[in-house]
Amino acid sequence: MASMPTLPETTVEGLHEPLSPVLEKRLRRAVLDHTATEHRRSFLALVHLGIPGGKEVAHAHREDEPTDHWLRTDIIHSMRRRVGVPDPIVWLTRTSGLEVEDVDLRWLAAARAAFREIGAPLTYVVVTRNAWVDPRSGLSRRWKRLRYRND
């Protein structure tokens, strides 16, 4: 009897359980800082690159500015050079819920291309007022009441 051909194993990109305690703390800090600093109901999406709670740079995403994939990729490269920290995280802060939006995917594609060009691993999440989500794997965390703590 002939054997059935097997499909190649596929892995889902992005974050998976269990997260390291350091990464868990950094992503929590990204949500906390966003919640503490952004009080408006409507604001521009911001792409951040660096270490939440540490050194970071940000770029405002304006829907009325013409950009394409390669320009966004160049922006990510520039941000990475400016921040100058090892193993930076990329996070996008925006309004609304955790459903994947076009802006999430546009900046994810740019970050993925920039990090692949230099052979670096990419940690990318979307941050809202009370949660973060990795649009690649769907892994997320939510909080009802988020506060700074001494750790």
N, C-alpha and C positions, 0 to 999 in steps of 0.2 A: 504494500500500500504506500502510495506517495505521501510524503509529509507536506503539510501546509507551509508555505513560506511565511516567515515571521516578519512582522513590520519592525522597522528600526525603532529603538526606544526614543521617545521624544521627551524632552525635559521642558518644563515651563520656566521661562525666564523670570527673574525677579526674586523677591524675598519669600522665604519659606520658614516654617517652624522647625526647630526652635531658633529664635533670634538670640544673638549674643546679648548679654546684659548691657554692654556698652552701646550697641546699636539701639537696643530698646530704649535706653535712657535718652539717647540723642534724638530719636524720633518723637518721644514724649515731649522733649524740650522744644522741638520745632512747633508742635501744636500749642504748647503753653505760651511760648513767645508770641505766636500769631494771635492767640486769644487775648493776651494782655495788651498788645500794641495796636490792634486793628478794631476800632469800635464802630466804624461806619457800616451801614447796611450794603452799600454798593462801593466797590473799589476795584482798581485794576488788578489783574492777576500778576503776581510777582514770581519770577524764577529766582531762587536762592541757590547758591553754591558755596559750600564750606562746611563748617561744623556748627550745628545749632547750639546757641549759648556761647559760642566762641567766635572765631574769625569767619566772616562770611561776606559775600558780595551779592547784590540783588540787581535784577533787571526787570523793569516794568513792561508787561506785554500789553501793547495797545492794538486793538482791533483795526484802528484806522491807519496804522503804519504798514506800508507794504513790506512784507518779509517773505522769504522762501526758506526752504529746508536748509540750504547751504549758508544763508546769512545767520539763521538761528544756530547752526552748528558752529560757525565762527564766533558767535557771541558766547557760546558755552566754552570754547577754547580760550577766549579772552578772559572770561570770568575765572577759569581754572588757573591761568597764569597769574592773574591779579591776587587771588586769595592765597596762593602759595602754601597750602597745608596738605599733608599726605592724606590719602584716602578720603577726599571730600564727598559729601552727600549732595545730591541735587533734589530740591523740593520746590514744588509749585504751590503757592498759597492763593486761594481764590474763594469766591462766594459759593453758595449752594451746597448740595449734598455730595455724597461719595460716588454718584453715578459718573462714569467716564464721559468726559466732554472732549470736544475737538481740540481745545487748547492744551489739554493734558497730553494728548497723543502727538500733537505737533512738537511740543518741547521734549517729550520722551524720545521721539525719533532723532531730534537734534542731539540730545545728550548721549543717546546710544551710539550715534555715528562718531561724535567727538571722543568718547571714551574708548571706542573700538580702535580708532585711529592711533591712539597711544598705548593700546593694549592694557587698559586699566579696567578693573571691575566697576560696574555702575550700580549705585544704590539710588533709586529715584522713587519718590512718593509725592502724592498730592495731599496737601494739608488744608483742612477746613477748620472752623471754630472749635470743634470738639472731637476731631478724628484725623487719622491719616489712612491712606490706602495706596497700595502698590497696584497701578493699573495693569501690570503684566500678569501678576499671579493672583490678584484679588485679595491678598492678605491685608488685613486692616486692624486698627485698634480704635475704640470709641471710649469716650469718658462722659459722664454726666456732669461732674464737677471736677474741674482740674485746678490744682493749686501747686504753687512752688513748695518744695519740701527740701529739707536739709540733708541731701545725700549726694 
